[in-house]
Amino acid sequence: MRPRSGFSAQTLSVLAVLCEQPSEWRHGYELAKRTSLKSGTLYPILVRLADRGLMEARWEEEQPAGRPRRHLYRLTPDGLARASAAVTAEAAAAKPAVLSPVRVPPRRRVPARAQP
């Protein structure tokens, strides 16, 4: 049985992307593209992580031309520590175990009986 990190596979995929450049602010669309998660899955994950204090969120400072401001996300220091540990543990658990070779003794041949 694998140890549980307390995070779902979808949350681990979000955390893995955020751990790549932890000091960078990321917007939801970028995270959705990188994780292949739909918005109905991604945004509740981001809200839960923020509610747990593992992520901070803010709005873009300037209003870009032609689109609304984006909500930006990044891990807190505690979030980075927990995310790194969870992603590392998941990667280690996903690797197949290295098996040592098993020696199988050769089969003994039984001589055929002579027929009377």
GUSEVEX-570182 format. One record per residue: residue in three letters; x, y, z of N, C-alpha, C, CB in turn. Coordinates in nm, 4 decimals, always signed. Glycine has a CB too. Example, Ala and Ser with C-alpha at 12.3 -4.5 7.8 and 13.67 -1.06 7.14 Angstrom:
BEGIN
REC  aa    neast   nnorth      nup   caeast  canorth     caup    ceast   cnorth      cup   cbeast  cbnorth     cbup
REC ala  +1.3190  -0.5690  +0.7800  +1.2300  -0.4500  +0.7800  +1.3200  -0.3300  +0.7800  +1.1308  -0.4473  +0.9046
REC ser  +1.2850  -0.2250  +0.7080  +1.3670  -0.1060  +0.7140  +1.2900  +0.0030  +0.7870  +1.4084  -0.0598  +0.5725
END
This chain:
BEGIN
REC  aa    neast   nnorth      nup   caeast  canorth     caup    ceast   cnorth      cup   cbeast  cbnorth     cbup
REC met  +0.0845  -0.1180  +0.0000  +0.0000  +0.0000  +0.0000  +0.0891  +0.1244  +0.0000  -0.0962  -0.0002  +0.1225
REC arg  +0.0519  +0.2221  -0.0816  +0.1306  +0.3438  -0.0914  +0.0906  +0.4405  +0.0189  +0.1131  +0.4089  -0.2292
REC pro  +0.1888  +0.5180  +0.0699  +0.1538  +0.6188  +0.1698  +0.0713  +0.7289  +0.1062  +0.2799  +0.6775  +0.2350
REC arg  -0.0241  +0.7817  +0.1796  -0.1117  +0.8868  +0.1280  -0.0606  +1.0230  +0.1700  -0.2558  +0.8669  +0.1768
REC ser  -0.0613  +1.1154  +0.0767  -0.0155  +1.2511  +0.1049  -0.1298  +1.3382  +0.1541  +0.0478  +1.3130  -0.0195
REC gly  -0.2529  +1.2918  +0.1388  -0.3680  +1.3735  +0.1746  -0.4165  +1.4571  +0.0580  -0.3342  +1.4631  +0.2910
REC phe  -0.3522  +1.4448  -0.0578  -0.3906  +1.5200  -0.1765  -0.4384  +1.4236  -0.2840  -0.2729  +1.6059  -0.2282
REC ser  -0.5392  +1.4651  -0.3599  -0.5868  +1.3840  -0.4714  -0.4848  +1.3893  -0.5851  -0.7261  +1.4329  -0.5201
REC ala  -0.5008  +1.3009  -0.6818  -0.4116  +1.2999  -0.7978  -0.4201  +1.4324  -0.8742  -0.4464  +1.1822  -0.8912
REC gln  -0.5407  +1.4882  -0.8839  -0.5579  +1.6163  -0.9535  -0.4871  +1.7289  -0.8788  -0.7075  +1.6495  -0.9693
REC thr  -0.4997  +1.7291  -0.7461  -0.4325  +1.8319  -0.6662  -0.2816  +1.8171  -0.6775  -0.4760  +1.8235  -0.5186
REC leu  -0.2327  +1.6936  -0.6771  -0.0888  +1.6708  -0.6922  -0.0386  +1.7236  -0.8263  -0.0567  +1.5213  -0.6792
REC ser  -0.1189  +1.7119  -0.9317  -0.0754  +1.7647  -1.0617  -0.0647  +1.9169  -1.0578  -0.1730  +1.7214  -1.1730
REC val  -0.1575  +1.9826  -0.9889  -0.1511  +2.1288  -0.9739  -0.0282  +2.1663  -0.8902  -0.2820  +2.1840  -0.9072
REC leu  -0.0071  +2.0963  -0.7803  +0.1073  +2.1250  -0.6930  +0.2396  +2.1042  -0.7659  +0.1024  +2.0368  -0.5679
REC ala  +0.2465  +2.0013  -0.8490  +0.3701  +1.9748  -0.9234  +0.4040  +2.0911  -1.0161  +0.3571  +1.8448  -1.0046
REC val  +0.3029  +2.1459  -1.0841  +0.3263  +2.2608  -1.1727  +0.3685  +2.3823  -1.0908  +0.1993  +2.2934  -1.2557
REC leu  +0.3022  +2.4056  -0.9791  +0.3354  +2.5220  -0.8966  +0.4745  +2.5102  -0.8342  +0.2311  +2.5397  -0.7869
REC cys  +0.5204  +2.3883  -0.8085  +0.6531  +2.3675  -0.7493  +0.7663  +2.3945  -0.8482  +0.6647  +2.2255  -0.6969
REC glu  +0.7370  +2.3908  -0.9771  +0.8411  +2.4111  -1.0772  +0.9066  +2.5482  -1.0642  +0.7833  +2.3945  -1.2165
REC gln  +0.8279  +2.6502  -1.0429  +0.8769  +2.7869  -1.0239  +0.7945  +2.8490  -0.9116  +0.8667  +2.8721  -1.1572
REC pro  +0.8273  +2.8151  -0.7874  +0.7401  +2.8519  -0.6755  +0.7260  +3.0017  -0.6494  +0.7903  +2.7878  -0.5530
REC ser  +0.8214  +3.0818  -0.6915  +0.8092  +3.2255  -0.6647  +0.7283  +3.2983  -0.7717  +0.9469  +3.2879  -0.6540
REC glu  +0.6988  +3.2304  -0.8827  +0.6237  +3.2919  -0.9921  +0.4734  +3.2846  -0.9661  +0.6576  +3.2236  -1.1252
REC trp  +0.4043  +3.3927  -0.9995  +0.2576  +3.3940  -0.9928  +0.2050  +3.3264  -1.1185  +0.2010  +3.5407  -0.9791
REC arg  +0.1061  +3.2374  -1.1031  +0.0471  +3.1656  -1.2156  -0.1014  +3.1966  -1.2231  +0.0705  +3.0131  -1.2026
REC his  -0.1547  +3.2057  -1.3430  -0.2994  +3.2265  -1.3576  -0.3655  +3.0932  -1.3876  -0.3308  +3.3300  -1.4699
REC gly  -0.4950  +3.0863  -1.3599  -0.5692  +2.9620  -1.3708  -0.5670  +2.9009  -1.5095  -0.7092  +2.9845  -1.3301
REC tyr  -0.5735  +2.9836  -1.6137  -0.5738  +2.9302  -1.7497  -0.4440  +2.8554  -1.7784  -0.5937  +3.0432  -1.8519
REC glu  -0.3328  +2.9105  -1.7340  -0.2037  +2.8436  -1.7527  -0.2014  +2.7097  -1.6783  -0.0880  +2.9342  -1.7038
REC leu  -0.2506  +2.7112  -1.5548  -0.2551  +2.5875  -1.4770  -0.3468  +2.4842  -1.5429  -0.3024  +2.6164  -1.3337
REC ala  -0.4578  +2.5291  -1.5968  -0.5503  +2.4382  -1.6648  -0.4846  +2.3749  -1.7869  -0.6781  +2.5126  -1.7063
REC lys  -0.4109  +2.4544  -1.8640  -0.3429  +2.4008  -1.9821  -0.2345  +2.3015  -1.9414  -0.2817  +2.5149  -2.0657
REC arg  -0.1575  +2.3339  -1.8384  -0.0454  +2.2478  -1.7977  -0.0914  +2.1175  -1.7338  +0.0443  +2.3219  -1.7008
REC thr  -0.2057  +2.1199  -1.6661  -0.2525  +2.0003  -1.5947  -0.3614  +1.9248  -1.6705  -0.3045  +2.0391  -1.4579
REC ser  -0.4158  +1.9855  -1.7736  -0.5286  +1.9292  -1.8501  -0.6541  +1.9122  -1.7639  -0.4890  +1.7937  -1.9102
REC leu  -0.6668  +1.9928  -1.6606  -0.7854  +1.9886  -1.5752  -0.8876  +2.0891  -1.6259  -0.7488  +2.0176  -1.4272
REC lys  -1.0121  +2.0534  -1.6167  -1.1214  +2.1439  -1.6518  -1.1380  +2.2461  -1.5396  -1.2546  +2.0652  -1.6760
REC ser  -1.1966  +2.3596  -1.5720  -1.2115  +2.4663  -1.4730  -1.2948  +2.4222  -1.3525  -1.2754  +2.5884  -1.5375
REC gly  -1.3935  +2.3354  -1.3751  -1.4775  +2.2876  -1.2651  -1.4022  +2.2003  -1.1664  -1.5944  +2.2110  -1.3198
REC thr  -1.2871  +2.1492  -1.2057  -1.2004  +2.0722  -1.1165  -1.0904  +2.1612  -1.0601  -1.1391  +1.9516  -1.1907
REC leu  -1.0296  +2.2421  -1.1470  -0.9138  +2.3232  -1.1078  -0.9466  +2.4296  -1.0037  -0.8551  +2.3896  -1.2292
REC tyr  -1.0482  +2.5100  -1.0283  -1.0722  +2.6233  -0.9394  -1.1134  +2.5818  -0.7983  -1.1781  +2.7116  -0.9981
REC pro  -1.1930  +2.4776  -0.7796  -1.2168  +2.4320  -0.6416  -1.0883  +2.3860  -0.5716  -1.3181  +2.3178  -0.6415
REC ile  -0.9963  +2.3253  -0.6467  -0.8673  +2.2860  -0.5887  -0.7925  +2.4098  -0.5426  -0.7821  +2.2060  -0.6909
REC leu  -0.7877  +2.5125  -0.6267  -0.7162  +2.6353  -0.5907  -0.7787  +2.7022  -0.4682  -0.7154  +2.7329  -0.7091
REC val  -0.9104  +2.7030  -0.4611  -0.9791  +2.7625  -0.3456  -0.9471  +2.6844  -0.2186  -1.1321  +2.7661  -0.3688
REC arg  -0.9506  +2.5495  -0.2259  -0.9195  +2.4673  -0.1077  -0.7757  +2.4890  -0.0608  -0.9421  +2.3183  -0.1387
REC leu  -0.6827  +2.4969  -0.1559  -0.5428  +2.5192  -0.1184  -0.5256  +2.6560  -0.0519  -0.4514  +2.5084  -0.2422
REC ala  -0.5949  +2.7559  -0.1027  -0.5880  +2.8895  -0.0423  -0.6524  +2.8886  +0.0966  -0.6576  +2.9941  -0.1331
REC asp  -0.7661  +2.8190  +0.1114  -0.8332  +2.8112  +0.2417  -0.7460  +2.7426  +0.3460  -0.9658  +2.7368  +0.2285
REC arg  -0.6639  +2.6483  +0.3032  -0.5735  +2.5773  +0.3950  -0.4443  +2.6535  +0.4224  -0.5399  +2.4410  +0.3388
REC gly  -0.4284  +2.7691  +0.3578  -0.3087  +2.8496  +0.3786  -0.1877  +2.7994  +0.3021  -0.2762  +2.8543  +0.5235
REC leu  -0.2097  +2.7138  +0.2030  -0.0988  +2.6586  +0.1257  -0.0708  +2.7400  -0.0008  -0.1283  +2.5141  +0.0885
REC met  -0.1628  +2.8300  -0.0335  -0.1505  +2.9090  -0.1544  -0.1990  +3.0495  -0.1262  -0.2292  +2.8459  -0.2707
REC glu  -0.1369  +3.1449  -0.1929  -0.1863  +3.2822  -0.1858  -0.2390  +3.3209  -0.3232  -0.0744  +3.3810  -0.1386
REC ala  -0.3361  +3.4083  -0.3239  -0.3998  +3.4501  -0.4483  -0.4142  +3.6009  -0.4487  -0.5375  +3.3821  -0.4661
REC arg  -0.4056  +3.6581  -0.5684  -0.4256  +3.8023  -0.5849  -0.4694  +3.8291  -0.7274  -0.2961  +3.8823  -0.5508
REC trp  -0.5219  +3.9480  -0.7490  -0.5602  +3.9898  -0.8826  -0.4413  +4.0561  -0.9513  -0.6812  +4.0855  -0.8777
REC glu  -0.4370  +4.0480  -1.0832  -0.3358  +4.1225  -1.1586  -0.3482  +4.2693  -1.1218  -0.3522  +4.1017  -1.3133
REC glu  -0.2354  +4.3375  -1.1162  -0.2368  +4.4775  -1.0737  -0.2917  +4.5704  -1.1806  -0.0978  +4.5212  -1.0358
REC glu  -0.2582  +4.5460  -1.3052  -0.3031  +4.6351  -1.4125  -0.4115  +4.5699  -1.4954  -0.1862  +4.6749  -1.5021
REC gln  -0.5000  +4.6526  -1.5471  -0.6067  +4.6046  -1.6361  -0.5497  +4.5933  -1.7768  -0.7315  +4.7005  -1.6337
REC pro  -0.5302  +4.4700  -1.8272  -0.4786  +4.4552  -1.9638  -0.5848  +4.4945  -2.0664  -0.4321  +4.3102  -1.9884
REC ala  -0.5394  +4.5396  -2.1809  -0.6324  +4.5789  -2.2878  -0.6981  +4.4552  -2.3466  -0.5592  +4.6590  -2.3988
REC gly  -0.8292  +4.4603  -2.3586  -0.9010  +4.3555  -2.4278  -0.9378  +4.2324  -2.3464  -0.8225  +4.3135  -2.5401
REC arg  -0.9052  +4.2287  -2.2192  -0.9450  +4.1142  -2.1371  -0.9524  +4.1570  -1.9907  -0.8454  +3.9955  -2.1547
REC pro  -1.0275  +4.0832  -1.9118  -1.0352  +4.1160  -1.7696  -0.9059  +4.0785  -1.6963  -1.1546  +4.0447  -1.7054
REC arg  -0.8888  +4.1363  -1.5793  -0.7722  +4.1012  -1.4986  -0.7802  +3.9545  -1.4581  -0.7623  +4.1918  -1.3734
REC arg  -0.6659  +3.8920  -1.4441  -0.6598  +3.7516  -1.4046  -0.6348  +3.7392  -1.2551  -0.5504  +3.6782  -1.4831
REC his  -0.6842  +3.6314  -1.2006  -0.6544  +3.5951  -1.0630  -0.5250  +3.5154  -1.0683  -0.7724  +3.5129  -0.9955
REC leu  -0.4281  +3.5492  -0.9838  -0.2963  +3.4851  -0.9857  -0.2750  +3.4031  -0.8588  -0.1847  +3.5908  -1.0004
REC tyr  -0.1980  +3.2977  -0.8704  -0.1773  +3.2040  -0.7594  -0.0305  +3.1671  -0.7469  -0.2619  +3.0773  -0.7789
REC arg  +0.0130  +3.1442  -0.6229  +0.1433  +3.0844  -0.5962  +0.1411  +3.0228  -0.4568  +0.2576  +3.1900  -0.6090
REC leu  +0.2344  +2.9313  -0.4337  +0.2404  +2.8611  -0.3055  +0.2994  +2.9498  -0.1972  +0.3225  +2.7330  -0.3184
REC thr  +0.2496  +2.9342  -0.0770  +0.3108  +2.9985  +0.0395  +0.4336  +2.9158  +0.0761  +0.2092  +3.0094  +0.1614
REC pro  +0.5214  +2.9659  +0.1652  +0.6360  +2.8837  +0.2074  +0.5928  +2.7489  +0.2670  +0.7198  +2.9602  +0.3099
REC asp  +0.4877  +2.7500  +0.3493  +0.4368  +2.6242  +0.4043  +0.3788  +2.5371  +0.2936  +0.3300  +2.6512  +0.5121
REC gly  +0.3100  +2.5987  +0.2010  +0.2534  +2.5253  +0.0881  +0.3611  +2.4624  +0.0020  +0.1676  +2.6170  +0.0037
REC leu  +0.4706  +2.5338  -0.0187  +0.5810  +2.4800  -0.0976  +0.6427  +2.3589  -0.0282  +0.6878  +2.5881  -0.1213
REC ala  +0.6615  +2.3689  +0.1033  +0.7192  +2.2563  +0.1776  +0.6296  +2.1333  +0.1695  +0.7418  +2.2950  +0.3244
REC arg  +0.4993  +2.1522  +0.1921  +0.4059  +2.0385  +0.1866  +0.3898  +1.9854  +0.0453  +0.2694  +2.0790  +0.2416
REC ala  +0.3846  +2.0746  -0.0521  +0.3691  +2.0319  -0.1915  +0.4921  +1.9545  -0.2375  +0.3453  +2.1537  -0.2835
REC ser  +0.6100  +2.0049  -0.2071  +0.7332  +1.9360  -0.2478  +0.7393  +1.7970  -0.1877  +0.8569  +2.0164  -0.2060
REC ala  +0.7064  +1.7866  -0.0593  +0.7085  +1.6559  +0.0064  +0.6069  +1.5610  -0.0560  +0.6809  +1.6710  +0.1561
REC ala  +0.4878  +1.6105  -0.0843  +0.3824  +1.5255  -0.1408  +0.4160  +1.4820  -0.2829  +0.2483  +1.5992  -0.1395
REC val  +0.4672  +1.5740  -0.3642  +0.5004  +1.5408  -0.5027  +0.6174  +1.4423  -0.5065  +0.5347  +1.6689  -0.5829
REC thr  +0.7172  +1.4630  -0.4203  +0.8314  +1.3718  -0.4135  +0.7880  +1.2336  -0.3675  +0.9387  +1.4270  -0.3195
REC ala  +0.7024  +1.2275  -0.2657  +0.6538  +1.0986  -0.2154  +0.5727  +1.0265  -0.3218  +0.5690  +1.1183  -0.0888
REC glu  +0.4915  +1.0991  -0.3949  +0.4102  +1.0377  -0.4995  +0.4986  +0.9845  -0.6119  +0.3083  +1.1387  -0.5551
REC ala  +0.6018  +1.0610  -0.6486  +0.6924  +1.0158  -0.7543  +0.7672  +0.8903  -0.7110  +0.7923  +1.1269  -0.7912
REC ala  +0.8098  +0.8861  -0.5845  +0.8808  +0.7680  -0.5339  +0.7888  +0.6473  -0.5291  +0.9387  +0.7953  -0.3945
REC ala  +0.6640  +0.6685  -0.4912  +0.5680  +0.5577  -0.4825  +0.5301  +0.5062  -0.6211  +0.4418  +0.6021  -0.4068
REC ala  +0.5377  +0.5917  -0.7210  +0.4992  +0.5517  -0.8558  +0.6076  +0.4707  -0.9256  +0.4661  +0.6736  -0.9381
REC lys  +0.7321  +0.4795  -0.8770  +0.8405  +0.4032  -0.9393  +0.8248  +0.2563  -0.9052  +0.9792  +0.4552  -0.8932
REC pro  +0.8473  +0.1696  -1.0032  +0.8380  +0.0270  -0.9722  +0.9527  -0.0153  -0.8815  +0.8384  -0.0568  -1.1012
REC ala  +0.9242  -0.1075  -0.7943  +1.0259  -0.1566  -0.7030  +1.1300  -0.2348  -0.7823  +0.9631  -0.2447  -0.5917
REC val  +1.2540  -0.2197  -0.7418  +1.3611  -0.2940  -0.8055  +1.3689  -0.4289  -0.7370  +1.4975  -0.2175  -0.7980
REC leu  +1.3515  -0.5322  -0.8152  +1.3535  -0.6667  -0.7599  +1.4912  -0.7278  -0.7798  +1.2450  -0.7547  -0.8249
REC ser  +1.5378  -0.7967  -0.6776  +1.6648  -0.8666  -0.6925  +1.6393  -0.9965  -0.7673  +1.7315  -0.8938  -0.5540
REC pro  +1.7373  -1.0420  -0.8435  +1.7157  -1.1652  -0.9186  +1.6976  -1.2838  -0.8236  +1.8333  -1.1911  -1.0145
REC val  +1.6108  -1.3714  -0.8614  +1.5830  -1.4907  -0.7814  +1.6495  -1.6090  -0.8494  +1.4288  -1.5145  -0.7647
REC arg  +1.7249  -1.6835  -0.7729  +1.7900  -1.8010  -0.8298  +1.6938  -1.9188  -0.8214  +1.9239  -1.8327  -0.7561
REC val  +1.6712  -1.9770  -0.9324  +1.5858  -2.0955  -0.9378  +1.6781  -2.2151  -0.9577  +1.4774  -2.0853  -1.0533
REC pro  +1.6738  -2.3110  -0.8655  +1.7626  -2.4259  -0.8815  +1.7241  -2.5059  -1.0057  +1.7580  -2.5158  -0.7562
REC pro  +1.8234  -2.5637  -1.0702  +1.7914  -2.6427  -1.1899  +1.7064  -2.7634  -1.1534  +1.9202  -2.6885  -1.2610
REC arg  +1.6239  -2.8040  -1.2462  +1.5382  -2.9198  -1.2218  +1.6203  -3.0466  -1.2329  +1.4196  -2.9230  -1.3208
REC arg  +1.5932  -3.1352  -1.1406  +1.6617  -3.2652  -1.1446  +1.5929  -3.3520  -1.2469  +1.6624  -3.3345  -1.0048
REC arg  +1.6732  -3.4176  -1.3233  +1.6182  -3.5105  -1.4221  +1.6074  -3.6473  -1.3579  +1.7064  -3.5161  -1.5509
REC val  +1.4939  -3.7029  -1.3707  +1.4715  -3.8398  -1.3193  +1.4873  -3.9331  -1.4362  +1.3291  -3.8565  -1.2518
REC pro  +1.5782  -4.0330  -1.4173  +1.5976  -4.1268  -1.5303  +1.4685  -4.2053  -1.5570  +1.7155  -4.2256  -1.5007
REC ala  +1.4478  -4.2311  -1.6816  +1.3291  -4.3089  -1.7213  +1.3449  -4.4520  -1.6749  +1.3072  -4.3041  -1.8750
REC arg  +1.2365  -4.5121  -1.6306  +1.2388  -4.6507  -1.5870  +1.2416  -4.7428  -1.7073  +1.1179  -4.6820  -1.4983
REC ala  +1.3145  -4.8450  -1.6884  +1.3181  -4.9467  -1.7963  +1.1909  -5.0284  -1.7876  +1.4454  -5.0402  -1.7851
REC gln  +1.1326  -5.0631  -1.8973  +1.0111  -5.1430  -1.9022  +1.0467  -5.2926  -1.8946  +0.9306  -5.1120  -2.0317
REC pro  +0.9813  -5.3761  -1.8078  +1.0127  -5.5211  -1.8022  +0.9546  -5.5988  -1.9165  +0.9628  -5.5804  -1.6738
END
